[in-house]
């Protein structure tokens, strides 16, 4: 698979990259460092948050009847929307939470229990600001090729523990590294989860990498992580969506049975976030400072 990358948000870590990303997902080999003592997001970064048109009324997909859960690399839609997802949770930057609150963008978090265990309250800030928390296993293992019981323990166990932490049991799932087999999809179905997800674009160190073409397409799912470059990654993802003439939408709204209740303009727990119904602040003028192409799979 050939990936093409474009990067830079004018924030210091952009520029040209000639090396592949470290993988489509973090390995979890390094321990969580917990929240840093970094200051809040500088005002200059807040000015780079693009404005978006309101998202359209969602047009949900059709899920398979079973016994396997649905598997999606993108949402098949012609609506001018894209879906931002953030995985794992190893790096917990205060400025990342502040930026997310300011952006008012609908986002899905696929959290791994071993990554968030030292400070689950950090992600409550994202939930309170509109993010929806979904399952990503207990220990971030490779699932493909393992037994039903092992995969069930990882998938169902993570959903159950996230329900205890955040008051809503996840309904969506992303397998670590995106790797899965039919056993994975059977386990997800049996756990009461609706669907599992891969991605079309990845973001790392402020650079967006595309599987095909040079822009985000309607229905694309974008993957980023809680990493040291979170601020640049988040802004790069939003700018790529904006440059494509698309609007961020909430993944759960397009999966039957997964939509979350929300009050008008509410960013409270379990909501889809205020960014769905009104644009965030800023003017969308973030500059791009380089591009590079490379061949290979992201993980």
C-alpha positions as CSV (number, residue, x, y, z in Angstrom):
1,X,0.0,0.0,0.0
2,X,1.3,3.4,-0.9
3,X,0.8,6.3,1.6
4,X,1.3,9.9,0.7
5,X,2.0,12.4,3.4
6,X,1.5,16.1,3.9
7,X,2.5,17.9,7.0
8,X,3.0,20.9,9.2
9,X,0.6,23.1,11.0
10,X,2.9,26.1,11.5
11,X,3.3,24.9,15.1
12,X,6.9,23.8,15.2
13,X,6.9,20.1,14.5
14,X,5.7,20.2,10.9
15,X,7.9,20.0,7.9
16,X,9.0,17.3,5.5
17,X,9.2,13.7,6.6
18,X,10.9,11.0,4.7
19,X,10.5,8.2,7.2
20,X,7.5,6.0,7.6
21,X,5.3,6.6,10.7
22,X,6.0,4.3,13.6
23,X,3.0,2.2,12.8
24,X,-0.8,2.6,12.6
25,X,-1.0,2.1,16.3
26,X,1.2,2.4,19.4
27,X,2.6,-0.7,20.9
28,X,2.2,0.3,24.5
29,X,5.7,-0.8,25.2
30,X,6.5,2.4,27.1
31,X,4.7,3.1,30.4
32,X,2.4,6.0,30.7
33,X,4.0,9.1,32.0
34,X,0.7,10.7,33.1
35,X,-0.1,14.3,32.6
36,X,2.8,16.7,31.9
37,X,3.3,20.0,33.5
38,X,3.2,21.8,30.2
39,X,1.2,25.1,30.1
40,X,-2.1,25.5,28.4
41,X,-2.3,25.8,24.6
42,X,-0.8,29.2,23.4
43,X,-3.3,31.5,21.8
44,X,-1.5,31.2,18.5
45,X,-2.5,27.5,18.3
46,X,-6.1,28.3,19.1
47,X,-6.2,30.6,16.1
48,X,-5.4,27.7,13.8
49,X,-8.6,25.8,14.6
50,X,-10.6,25.9,11.3
51,X,-14.2,26.8,11.1
52,X,-16.6,24.1,9.8
53,X,-20.1,24.1,8.4
54,X,-22.6,22.3,10.6
55,X,-22.6,18.5,10.0
56,X,-25.6,17.2,8.1
57,X,-28.2,14.9,9.6
58,X,-26.4,11.5,9.7
59,X,-27.2,8.8,7.2
60,X,-26.4,5.6,9.2
61,X,-24.8,2.5,7.5
62,X,-26.5,-0.9,7.4
63,X,-24.9,-3.4,9.8
64,X,-24.6,-7.1,9.0
65,X,-27.1,-9.3,10.8
66,X,-24.4,-11.5,12.4
67,X,-22.8,-13.6,13.7
68,X,-19.9,-11.3,12.8
69,X,-19.8,-7.6,13.7
70,X,-19.4,-5.0,10.9
71,X,-15.9,-4.0,9.8
72,X,-15.3,-0.5,8.3
73,X,-12.2,1.2,6.9
74,X,-14.4,4.2,6.1
75,X,-18.1,5.1,6.3
76,X,-19.7,4.6,2.9
77,X,-21.4,8.0,2.4
78,X,-21.5,10.9,-0.1
79,X,-22.1,13.3,2.7
80,X,-19.3,15.9,3.1
81,X,-18.1,14.5,6.5
82,X,-15.0,12.8,7.9
83,X,-14.4,11.1,11.3
84,X,-11.6,11.9,13.6
85,X,-10.6,9.1,16.0
86,X,-7.8,9.1,18.7
87,X,-6.3,5.9,20.1
88,X,-4.6,4.5,23.2
89,X,-4.0,7.3,25.8
90,X,-0.3,6.9,26.7
91,X,0.6,10.6,26.6
92,X,-1.7,12.9,28.6
93,X,-0.9,16.6,27.8
94,X,-2.9,19.3,29.6
95,X,-2.7,21.4,26.5
96,X,-4.2,18.6,24.5
97,X,-7.3,18.7,26.6
98,X,-7.5,22.4,26.5
99,X,-7.2,22.4,22.7
100,X,-9.9,19.8,22.4
101,X,-12.3,21.8,24.6
102,X,-11.7,24.9,22.5
103,X,-12.1,23.2,19.1
104,X,-15.6,21.8,19.9
105,X,-15.1,18.9,17.4
106,X,-16.9,15.5,17.6
107,X,-14.3,12.9,18.2
108,X,-14.2,9.2,19.1
109,X,-11.6,7.9,21.6
110,X,-10.5,4.3,21.4
111,X,-8.8,3.9,24.7
112,X,-6.6,1.0,25.9
113,X,-6.9,0.2,29.6
114,X,-3.2,-0.2,30.2
115,X,-2.6,3.2,28.7
116,X,-5.1,5.1,30.7
117,X,-5.0,3.2,34.0
118,X,-2.7,5.6,35.8
119,X,-5.0,8.6,35.2
120,X,-8.5,7.8,33.8
121,X,-9.7,11.2,34.9
122,X,-7.7,12.9,32.2
123,X,-10.0,11.5,29.5
124,X,-13.1,12.5,31.5
125,X,-12.2,16.0,30.4
126,X,-12.6,14.9,26.8
127,X,-15.8,13.1,27.5
128,X,-17.2,16.2,29.3
129,X,-16.3,18.3,26.2
130,X,-18.1,15.9,23.8
131,X,-15.8,13.0,23.0
132,X,-17.3,9.5,23.0
133,X,-15.2,6.8,24.5
134,X,-15.0,3.4,22.9
135,X,-13.1,0.1,23.4
136,X,-9.5,-0.7,22.3
137,X,-8.7,-3.8,24.5
138,X,-7.2,-4.2,28.0
139,X,-3.5,-4.6,27.2
140,X,-3.2,-3.7,23.5
141,X,-2.1,-7.1,22.2
142,X,-2.1,-8.5,18.6
143,X,-5.5,-10.2,18.4
144,X,-5.4,-11.8,15.0
145,X,-4.7,-15.5,15.3
146,X,-5.4,-15.8,19.0
147,X,-8.2,-17.8,20.7
148,X,-11.8,-16.8,21.1
149,X,-11.4,-16.7,24.9
150,X,-8.3,-14.5,24.7
151,X,-10.0,-12.0,22.4
152,X,-13.2,-12.0,24.4
153,X,-11.3,-11.2,27.6
154,X,-9.5,-8.3,25.9
155,X,-12.6,-6.9,24.0
156,X,-15.4,-7.5,26.5
157,X,-13.2,-6.8,29.5
158,X,-12.2,-3.4,28.1
159,X,-15.8,-2.5,27.4
160,X,-16.9,-3.5,30.9
161,X,-14.1,-1.6,32.6
162,X,-14.6,1.6,30.5
163,X,-18.3,1.4,31.4
164,X,-17.3,1.5,35.1
165,X,-14.9,4.4,34.6
166,X,-17.0,6.6,32.3
167,X,-20.7,5.6,32.8
168,X,-21.3,4.3,29.3
169,X,-20.4,0.9,27.9
170,X,-18.7,1.2,24.6
171,X,-20.5,0.1,21.4
172,X,-17.6,0.4,19.0
173,X,-14.2,-1.3,18.9
174,X,-10.8,-0.9,17.2
175,X,-8.4,-3.8,17.4
176,X,-4.8,-2.8,18.2
177,X,-2.8,-2.2,15.0
178,X,-6.1,-2.6,13.1
179,X,-5.3,-6.4,12.9
180,X,-8.3,-8.8,13.2
181,X,-9.7,-12.0,11.9
182,X,-13.2,-13.6,11.9
183,X,-12.8,-14.6,15.5
184,X,-12.3,-10.9,16.4
185,X,-15.5,-9.9,14.6
186,X,-17.4,-12.8,16.3
187,X,-16.1,-11.8,19.7
188,X,-17.1,-8.1,19.1
189,X,-20.6,-9.2,18.1
190,X,-20.9,-11.5,21.1
191,X,-19.7,-8.7,23.4
192,X,-22.6,-6.5,22.3
193,X,-20.5,-4.2,20.3
194,X,-21.8,-2.9,17.0
195,X,-18.8,-2.6,14.7
196,X,-15.0,-2.4,14.5
197,X,-12.9,0.1,12.6
198,X,-9.7,0.6,10.6
199,X,-8.8,4.0,9.0
200,X,-8.0,5.8,5.8
201,X,-5.5,8.4,7.0
202,X,-3.0,8.6,9.9
203,X,-1.5,11.6,11.6
204,X,1.8,11.7,13.4
205,X,4.2,14.6,14.2
206,X,1.9,17.0,12.5
207,X,1.9,15.1,9.2
208,X,-1.2,13.6,7.6
209,X,-0.6,10.4,5.6
210,X,-3.1,9.2,2.9
211,X,-3.6,5.7,1.7
212,X,-4.8,7.0,-1.7
213,X,-4.7,10.4,-3.3
214,X,-3.8,13.7,-1.5
215,X,-6.9,14.6,0.4
216,X,-9.5,13.4,2.9
217,X,-12.5,11.8,1.1
218,X,-16.1,11.8,2.3
219,X,-16.6,9.2,4.9
220,X,-12.9,8.7,5.7
221,X,-11.9,7.7,9.2
222,X,-8.7,9.5,10.4
223,X,-6.4,7.9,13.1
224,X,-4.2,9.8,15.5
225,X,-2.9,9.0,19.0
226,X,-2.3,10.6,22.3
227,X,1.3,11.3,21.6
228,X,3.8,14.2,22.5
229,X,2.8,15.9,19.2
230,X,-0.9,15.8,20.1
231,X,-1.5,19.5,19.5
232,X,0.1,19.5,16.0
233,X,-1.5,16.2,15.1
234,X,-5.0,17.5,16.1
235,X,-4.6,20.7,14.2
236,X,-3.2,18.9,11.1
237,X,-6.1,16.5,11.1
238,X,-8.6,19.4,11.3
239,X,-6.9,21.4,8.6
240,X,-6.9,18.3,6.3
241,X,-10.6,17.9,6.8
242,X,-11.2,21.6,6.2
243,X,-9.0,21.7,3.1
244,X,-11.1,18.8,1.7
245,X,-14.3,20.8,2.1
246,X,-15.6,18.4,4.7
247,X,-16.9,18.7,8.2
248,X,-16.0,16.5,11.2
249,X,-18.9,14.2,12.2
250,X,-19.3,11.7,15.0
251,X,-18.7,8.1,14.1
252,X,-21.3,6.8,16.5
253,X,-24.1,8.8,14.7
254,X,-23.5,6.7,11.6
255,X,-23.7,3.3,13.3
256,X,-27.2,2.0,14.1
257,X,-27.7,1.6,17.8
258,X,-24.5,3.5,18.8
259,X,-25.7,7.1,18.7
260,X,-25.4,8.9,22.1
261,X,-28.1,11.1,23.6
262,X,-27.2,14.8,23.8
263,X,-28.9,18.0,24.9
264,X,-28.9,21.1,22.8
265,X,-25.5,22.7,22.7
266,X,-24.4,20.3,25.5
267,X,-20.8,19.1,25.8
268,X,-21.5,17.0,28.9
269,X,-20.8,13.3,29.5
270,X,-21.8,11.0,26.8
271,X,-22.8,13.7,24.3
272,X,-21.7,14.0,20.7
273,X,-20.1,17.4,21.4
274,X,-21.1,20.9,20.6
275,X,-18.9,20.9,17.5
276,X,-21.6,19.0,15.6
277,X,-24.0,21.8,15.6
278,X,-21.9,24.9,15.5
279,X,-18.4,25.8,14.1
280,X,-15.4,26.1,16.4
281,X,-13.5,29.3,16.8
282,X,-10.6,30.4,14.6
283,X,-10.1,31.1,11.0
284,X,-8.6,28.0,9.5
285,X,-5.4,29.6,8.3
286,X,-2.9,27.0,9.5
287,X,0.0,26.8,7.1
288,X,1.3,23.5,5.7
289,X,5.1,23.3,5.5
290,X,6.1,20.3,3.6
291,X,5.2,17.0,2.0
292,X,6.8,13.6,1.3
293,X,5.7,10.3,-0.2
294,X,6.8,6.9,0.9
295,X,5.9,3.3,0.2
296,X,4.8,0.8,2.9
297,X,2.0,0.0,5.3
298,X,1.4,2.1,8.4
299,X,1.2,-0.9,10.6
